[in-house]
Amino acid sequence: MKQISATDLAAALQSATPPVLLDVREDFEREAFHIGGIWIPLAELIHQKDRTPQEQPVVIYCRKGIRSQIAIQKLEDRFGFDNLINLEGGMDAWHKAGLARP
């Protein structure tokens, strides 16, 4: 499984070709803080898989990086996605690195 650190993601988001972001947290978590992108809670991901692009890199994030790993496994195993990247440590790592909302 591909991984990206919070600091590397912050830099990638400033590039000419930033990755797509996919937040798989619950709505109350997203309301508290998010870094943008598509929002599909993990429980709904399989039913809304068509909202996840397959032709460009997609960084999937959650609070700690666990649900995002589950999301990646589901999309890769069931539907053949090969463009997915896990935000290592999730939003906790983003906050710990002292990063602001992009």
BAPA-90418 format. One line per field, with one value per residue: residue number from 1; x, y, z of N, C-alpha, C, O in turn; chain; residue in three letters. Coordinates in steps of 0.2 Angstrom, whole numbers, plus 5000, padded with zeros to 4 digits. Example, Ala and Ser with C-alpha at 12.3 -4.5 7.8 and 13.67 -1.06 7.14 Angstrom:
num	(1,2) $
n_X	(5066,5064) $
n_Y	(4972,4989) $
n_Z	(5039,5035) $
ca_X	(5062,5068) $
ca_Y	(4978,4995) $
ca_Z	(5039,5036) $
c_X	(5066,5064) $
c_Y	(4984,5000) $
c_Z	(5039,5039) $
o_X	(5071,5067) $
o_Y	(4983,5006) $
o_Z	(5042,5040) $
chaine	(A,A) $
residu	(Ala,Ser) $
***
This chain:
num	(1,2,3,4,5,6,7,8,9,10,11,12,13,14,15,16,17,18,19,20,21,22,23,24,25,26,27,28,29,30,31,32,33,34,35,36,37,38,39,40,41,42,43,44,45,46,47,48,49,50,51,52,53,54,55,56,57,58,59,60,61,62,63,64,65,66,67,68,69,70,71,72,73,74,75,76,77,78,79,80,81,82,83,84,85,86,87,88,89,90,91,92,93,94,95,96,97,98,99,100,101,102) $
n_X	(5004,5003,5010,5009,5017,5011,5018,5024,5012,5006,5015,5014,5001,5002,5008,5009,5001,4991,4986,4970,4960,4952,4941,4937,4930,4918,4904,4904,4917,4923,4917,4923,4937,4945,4954,4949,4943,4935,4921,4917,4910,4917,4908,4899,4907,4909,4897,4897,4908,4910,4912,4925,4940,4949,4959,4969,4981,4975,4973,4969,4961,4959,4955,4966,4973,4969,4956,4957,4966,4958,4949,4956,4960,4948,4944,4954,4955,4941,4938,4949,4956,4971,4978,4978,4983,4988,4986,4998,4996,4985,4973,4977,4991,4993,4989,4999,5010,5009,5003,4993,4976,4975) $
n_Y	(4994,5011,5025,5041,5055,5067,5080,5078,5077,5090,5097,5092,5096,5109,5108,5108,5098,5093,5079,5071,5072,5062,5060,5049,5050,5052,5063,5072,5072,5078,5090,5096,5098,5099,5095,5097,5091,5076,5069,5055,5045,5030,5019,5021,5020,5010,5009,5022,5022,5026,5040,5041,5045,5036,5039,5047,5052,5048,5053,5046,5049,5049,5049,5043,5035,5023,5019,5024,5015,5003,5007,5009,4996,4989,4996,4993,4979,4975,4982,4985,4997,5007,5018,5023,5031,5031,5042,5043,5041,5050,5063,5066,5065,5076,5087,5086,5088,5102,5108,5119,5121,5117) $
n_Z	(5000,4995,5004,5011,5019,5031,5029,5016,5009,5011,5003,4991,4988,4985,4972,4954,4949,4959,4971,4971,4985,4997,5009,5022,5034,5047,5047,5058,5062,5051,5051,5061,5057,5041,5027,5014,4998,4992,5000,5008,5019,5026,5028,5017,5006,4996,4990,4984,4975,4962,4963,4966,4958,4945,4937,4941,4955,4971,4987,5002,5017,5035,5053,5060,5050,5049,5045,5032,5027,5026,5017,5006,5004,5001,4989,4981,4981,4977,4966,4958,4959,4957,4960,4973,4988,5005,5018,5030,5046,5046,5050,5063,5062,5053,5061,5071,5064,5063,5052,5042,5036,5019) $
ca_X	(5000,5007,5009,5012,5017,5008,5022,5024,5006,5006,5019,5010,4995,5005,5011,5005,4996,4990,4982,4964,4959,4946,4940,4932,4928,4911,4902,4905,4924,4924,4915,4928,4942,4946,4959,4946,4942,4929,4919,4912,4911,4919,4902,4896,4912,4908,4891,4898,4914,4911,4914,4933,4943,4954,4964,4974,4982,4970,4976,4963,4963,4954,4958,4973,4976,4967,4950,4959,4969,4953,4946,4961,4960,4942,4944,4959,4953,4935,4937,4955,4960,4979,4980,4977,4988,4986,4989,5000,4994,4979,4973,4982,4998,4993,4989,5005,5016,5008,5000,4986,4971,4977) $
ca_Y	(5000,5017,5029,5048,5058,5074,5085,5077,5079,5097,5100,5089,5100,5115,5107,5110,5093,5090,5073,5072,5070,5058,5060,5044,5050,5053,5070,5076,5073,5083,5097,5099,5100,5094,5098,5097,5085,5072,5067,5049,5040,5023,5015,5022,5021,5005,5011,5028,5021,5030,5046,5041,5045,5031,5041,5052,5050,5049,5052,5044,5051,5048,5052,5040,5032,5016,5018,5025,5009,4999,5010,5007,4988,4988,4998,4989,4972,4974,4986,4986,5003,5006,5025,5026,5033,5032,5048,5040,5044,5053,5070,5067,5067,5083,5092,5085,5092,5109,5110,5122,5119,5120) $
ca_Z	(5000,4995,5009,5010,5025,5031,5026,5009,5006,5011,4998,4985,4987,4982,4966,4948,4948,4966,4971,4974,4992,4999,5017,5024,5041,5048,5046,5064,5061,5045,5053,5066,5053,5036,5022,5008,4994,4991,5007,5007,5025,5025,5027,5011,5000,4991,4986,4980,4973,4956,4964,4967,4952,4944,4932,4944,4962,4976,4994,5006,5024,5041,5059,5062,5045,5049,5040,5025,5024,5025,5011,5000,5003,4998,4983,4977,4980,4974,4960,4954,4959,4958,4961,4980,4993,5012,5022,5035,5053,5046,5052,5069,5059,5050,5066,5074,5060,5063,5046,5042,5030,5012) $
c_X	(5004,5005,5012,5012,5013,5012,5023,5018,5005,5009,5016,5004,4996,5008,5006,5000,4995,4986,4975,4964,4952,4946,4935,4930,4921,4910,4904,4913,4926,4922,4920,4934,4943,4951,4956,4945,4935,4927,4914,4914,4913,4913,4899,4900,4910,4902,4892,4905,4915,4913,4922,4936,4948,4959,4969,4975,4977,4973,4969,4965,4957,4957,4965,4976,4974,4961,4952,4962,4964,4950,4950,4960,4954,4941,4948,4957,4946,4934,4943,4958,4967,4982,4979,4983,4985,4989,4991,4999,4988,4979,4977,4989,4998,4993,4996,5011,5015,5006,4994,4982,4974,4972) $
c_Y	(5006,5021,5036,5051,5065,5079,5084,5079,5086,5100,5098,5093,5107,5114,5109,5104,5090,5084,5075,5069,5067,5057,5054,5044,5052,5061,5074,5077,5078,5090,5100,5102,5096,5098,5098,5091,5082,5070,5061,5045,5033,5019,5015,5022,5016,5007,5018,5028,5025,5037,5047,5040,5039,5033,5046,5050,5052,5048,5051,5046,5050,5051,5050,5036,5024,5015,5019,5019,5004,5001,5008,5000,4986,4990,4995,4982,4970,4977,4988,4993,5002,5013,5028,5026,5034,5038,5044,5044,5049,5061,5071,5069,5074,5088,5092,5088,5099,5112,5114,5119,5122,5125) $
c_Z	(5000,5001,5008,5017,5025,5027,5019,5006,5005,5005,4991,4983,4984,4975,4960,4947,4955,4966,4973,4981,4993,5006,5018,5031,5041,5048,5052,5064,5056,5047,5057,5062,5047,5031,5015,5004,4994,4998,5006,5014,5023,5024,5020,5005,4995,4987,4982,4977,4966,4957,4965,4960,4951,4940,4935,4952,4966,4983,4998,5013,5029,5047,5060,5056,5045,5044,5033,5022,5022,5018,5005,4999,4999,4991,4978,4976,4976,4967,4956,4954,4960,4959,4968,4984,5000,5015,5029,5042,5052,5048,5059,5067,5056,5055,5070,5071,5060,5057,5046,5036,5024,5009) $
o_X	(5009,4999,5016,5007,5012,5009,5023,5018,5002,5007,5016,5003,4992,5009,5001,4995,4998,4982,4974,4967,4947,4950,4929,4927,4917,4915,4907,4915,4930,4926,4921,4937,4942,4952,4960,4947,4931,4932,4909,4919,4910,4913,4895,4898,4911,4902,4888,4908,4921,4915,4925,4935,4951,4964,4974,4971,4975,4974,4965,4971,4951,4962,4970,4982,4976,4961,4949,4962,4964,4948,4947,4960,4954,4939,4947,4957,4946,4931,4943,4962,4969,4988,4979,4987,4980,4996,4987,5001,4986,4984,4979,4992,5003,4997,4999,5016,5019,5007,4989,4984,4975,4974) $
o_Y	(5007,5022,5037,5050,5067,5083,5089,5081,5089,5104,5102,5095,5110,5119,5110,5106,5084,5083,5080,5064,5069,5053,5055,5039,5053,5065,5080,5082,5083,5094,5106,5107,5090,5104,5099,5085,5085,5067,5062,5042,5031,5014,5011,5022,5018,5006,5019,5033,5027,5040,5052,5035,5037,5029,5048,5046,5058,5042,5056,5044,5050,5055,5054,5034,5021,5010,5016,5017,5000,4997,5006,4998,4982,4986,4993,4980,4966,4974,4991,4994,4998,5014,5034,5022,5038,5038,5043,5050,5051,5064,5077,5073,5078,5093,5097,5091,5103,5118,5112,5115,5128,5127) $
o_Z	(5004,5003,5004,5021,5019,5024,5015,5000,5000,5001,4986,4977,4981,4972,4961,4944,4957,4961,4976,4982,4990,5009,5016,5033,5036,5048,5051,5067,5057,5045,5057,5064,5048,5032,5010,5007,4997,5002,5003,5014,5018,5019,5018,4999,4989,4981,4977,4976,4965,4952,4966,4957,4956,4939,4931,4955,4966,4984,4999,5015,5027,5046,5061,5057,5040,5040,5029,5017,5017,5014,5000,4993,4995,4987,4972,4970,4972,4963,4951,4950,4964,4958,4969,4984,5000,5015,5033,5042,5058,5048,5060,5070,5057,5055,5071,5074,5057,5056,5050,5032,5023,5004) $
chaine	(A,A,A,A,A,A,A,A,A,A,A,A,A,A,A,A,A,A,A,A,A,A,A,A,A,A,A,A,A,A,A,A,A,A,A,A,A,A,A,A,A,A,A,A,A,A,A,A,A,A,A,A,A,A,A,A,A,A,A,A,A,A,A,A,A,A,A,A,A,A,A,A,A,A,A,A,A,A,A,A,A,A,A,A,A,A,A,A,A,A,A,A,A,A,A,A,A,A,A,A,A,A) $
residu	(Met,Lys,Gln,Ile,Ser,Ala,Thr,Asp,Leu,Ala,Ala,Ala,Leu,Gln,Ser,Ala,Thr,Pro,Pro,Val,Leu,Leu,Asp,Val,Arg,Glu,Asp,Phe,Glu,Arg,Glu,Ala,Phe,His,Ile,Gly,Gly,Ile,Trp,Ile,Pro,Leu,Ala,Glu,Leu,Ile,His,Gln,Lys,Asp,Arg,Thr,Pro,Gln,Glu,Gln,Pro,Val,Val,Ile,Tyr,Cys,Arg,Lys,Gly,Ile,Arg,Ser,Gln,Ile,Ala,Ile,Gln,Lys,Leu,Glu,Asp,Arg,Phe,Gly,Phe,Asp,Asn,Leu,Ile,Asn,Leu,Glu,Gly,Gly,Met,Asp,Ala,Trp,His,Lys,Ala,Gly,Leu,Ala,Arg,Pro) $
***
